[in-house]
Amino acid sequence: MPFLGVSGMQYSGASLAGSRILLVEDSNLFTSMVRTKLKELLDIDVEICRNFEELQLAYDKSSEPIKLAISNMNLPGAEKGEALAYLLDLSIPTIAFTGTFLEGTRDELIAKDVVDYILKDNIFAVDMLAESICRFLTNHRHHVLIVDDSATARALLSSRLKRYNFRVSVAENGAKALEILKASSDIGLMVTDYNMPDMDGFELTRRIRATTGSHELRIIGVSSSSNRLLSARFLKAGGNDFILRPFIDEEFYCRVNQNLDTLLQIQSAQPPAREVQAR
């Protein structure tokens, strides 16, 4: 099932059919476009709820878990966002539709811990929705390691990544990170703080790069420092990306996606091990 997203995401794994996905939307045109696009690109049959009552019935009528919901913020019988609140109260991962980008609306959605939000006034809205769905349904194949000496920072980054359906491990220092990496060969991305006792992010990156290349593990550095040269130092130490705190959710998720997309592209371009040995 080959799929190429708007941002360059590529997926060619197993079919994504079979996951129960709800589309909570009252526009006939939009539901038709979304249903057609998701079937065409991802082989997904969505279940449509056109109002709040149909949403409640859809949840009550079946014991099959809802993998993901896509919901308009305003529906007949739920003009104040009751449908979205209902889904989130049930801990159902949800992508929200909103008419325009308003700072207050965006902040409200982020605070509600939605998986993503899509602007309906964007001409690529349906394509962006398809990519967001594909990412959510396939992110579990990615294992990410968070390294930070601050328990609060670890919890924040971990919760963000788990919201997007990633598998996450955490380490409170560089020594523990090296231990986890040695035991977990499937980790493809590490997000590490710069300022840590005993072993800072630079030294941790240098030690990892002595044995592990960017084709095996991508590394993103983060820091609250105002020193703009930290990014240059980190990249020269072998890092792949760097983000200064405080960063916004959209920026963080974009950087994570870009690095994992690059990792998959590099790995898919490499010849199989047997072919390498034969040469």
N, C-alpha and C positions, 0 to 999 in steps of 0.2 A: 504494500500500500504506500506508494511514494507520495510525499506531500512536501510542498515548498511554501513556506509562510511568507508573509509580507516583509518581515524583518530579515529574512534569509534562513530561517529555521528549516532544516531538512529532516524528514522522517520517512523511513522506508521499512519499518518493522512490521510486526503482526497487525492484523486488522483491529481497529478500535471498536468494532461493532460488539454489542452485548451489554455495554454499560448503560444503565438507566439514566437518561438525561431529560430534565424538564425544561421546557421553554415557556416562561410565564410572560405572555405578550398578547395584547388585544388587537394589534394591527394585522389585518389579513395580508397586506403586501409584505410586511416585514417577516411575519411567520413563514410565508411561502418562500421568500428569499433565503432565510436561514435554513429551513428544512431542506431545500434543494441543494444548497451549498454544502451542508454537513454530510448529506448522503453522497454527494458527488465526490467530495474530497476525502472524507474520513470514514465513509460507509456507516454513518451513525443515523439511526432513526430516532428523532426526538419526539417526546410526548408533549403536546401543546395544551396549555391551560390559558384560557382567554380572560379569566377573571379570578377574583380571590376565592370564590366558592369552588370553582373547578380545581384550583390548586389544593384546597383543603381535601376535596374528594379524592384527588389523585394520590395524596399522601396516605389517606385512610384506607383506600381500597386495595392496596397491595402491600405485601410484606417484603417485597424486593427492595433493597436499599437504593436510595437515590444517590448516584455517584456525584452528580453535579447539577446545579440549577442555573438557568440564565433568566434573570428577572428584570422587567421594566420597573422603574421606581413608582410609577403611577398607573393604577389599574382601575377599571370600573369596580366600585365597592371597596376600593383600597387606595383612595387618592392621596393619602398621606404616608405612603410607603409601608402600609401594613403587610403587604405580601413579602417584601424584602425582609422586614423584621421577623415575620413568621418563619421564613426559611432559615434565617440565622439563629433564631431561638432554638430551632431543631438541630442546630449544628450541621446543617447541610452546606457544603461548599458552594458558594454562589458568585456568579459573575453578574454585575449590575449594568443595566442600560441607563444612560442619562442623556437628555436632549442636548445640552451644551456644557462646556467646561466652565464651571463657576467654582471659585476657590472654596466657598462655604460648602457646596455640595461635595466637592472632592474630599475635603477634610472629614466630612460626615461619613462618607463611604469608607475611607481608610480607617477611621475610628471603629467602624462596625466590623472590621477584619474581613471585608469581601476579598475574594480571590483576585478579582480584577474589575475594572469598569471600562465600558466601551462607549464612546461618543457616537450617538446615532446620526449626528449631522456630518460625520466623516464619510466620504465617498467609499472608503475602504472598510467601513464598519463591519460588514459581514465577513470579509476576509480576515480582519483583525480578530473577530470573534472566533473564527475557525482555528486560527493559530493559538489563541489563548486556551481554547478547549483542548487542542492537541498537546500543548505543553503540560497542562494540568494532568491529563490522562497518562502522560509518559514520563513526568518528572520523577516518579518513584524509581526509575532505573538509575537515577543519579544519587550518589552518596557524597555528601558535603561535610567537611570537617570545619568546625568553628574553633578558633584558638584565641582566648582572651582571658586575662587574669581577673577581670571584673565579672562577677556572677550575673550582675544586671545586664551587662552587654551581651554575655553569652545567651542569656534567656531571651533577650530582645531579638537577636539575629536568628536564633534557633526557631522562635515562634514564627518569624517572618517566612523562613524557608519551609517550615512544616505547613504553613498556610498554603503554600504553592505546591504541596505534595512531594517535597523532596525527603529523602532519608537523611537524617542528620546525626552526627556525633559531635561531642564537645570536649575540649581540653582546656585546663586552667593554666597551662604553661607549655613551654616549648618541649621539655622532656617528655611530658605526657602525650603531646602531639606526635612526636617521633615514635613513641610506643604504639599509639593507635594506628599510625600509618603502616608500621611494620606488620601489625596483625590484620589490617583490613586493606587488601590489595585493590578493592573495588572503588576506593575513594578517588574521585576524579577532580575535585575542587577543594582547595583549602582557603578559608578566609581568616587571616591572622591580624591581630593587633600589632602595632609597632612597639609600643612602650610596655614591656613586660619585664619583671625581675628575672635575674639569672641568665635568661636568654631572650633577647629582643627579637622582633620580627625579621630583622635583617639577618641575624645569625641563624635563626631557624630556617630561613629560606636558603641560605648558603649551604647549610648542612644537607638539606633535602636535595638541592641541585647537584650535590656531589655524586648522587646515585640515581636520581630520578629526573628525567627531562620533562619539558613542557608537553611532549606528546603523550605523557602518562598522567601528569598532574598539573592542573592550572592553579596558580596562586594569586589571590587578591589581597593586597595589604590595605589596612584601614588605620587611621590615626585622627586624633582630635587636635594635633599640633597645628600651629599657624605657620610652621616652616614649610614653604612651598617646595623646597628642594628635597623633601623626604621622598616624594614620588620618584625623582630621578635616582636617588640612592637605592630605593627599593627595586626599581626596574633593573639597575645595574647589578644588584645582588641575585637576580634571576627571577624576580616576580614578573607576572604578566599584566597586572593592572593595579591601580591604587585609587582609593577613595578617601577623601577628607570628611570627617564627621563635623557637623551633623549632615547626614545625607537623607534624601527622601526615599520612600519605598520604591517609587517607580524607577529611580536611578539605580538603586541597589539591585533590583530584580533584573533590569536591563543588563547591567554588568555581569551578573551571574549567568544570564542566558547567553550573552555573547561569548563568554569564555567556555561554557559547556558546548555551545554550537561549534566553536573552533576546535575543541578537543575531539568531538565526534567526526568533524571533517578531516582532521589529520589522521585519526585512526582508521577511517574508512578508506583513505588514500594509500595506507600502508599495505604492502603485499602480505599474504598469509605467511605464518612462520615456516611452513614446509617449503614454500617457494623461495624464501630467503635462504634457508639452509641448502637448497639445491644449487643455488648460485655460488 
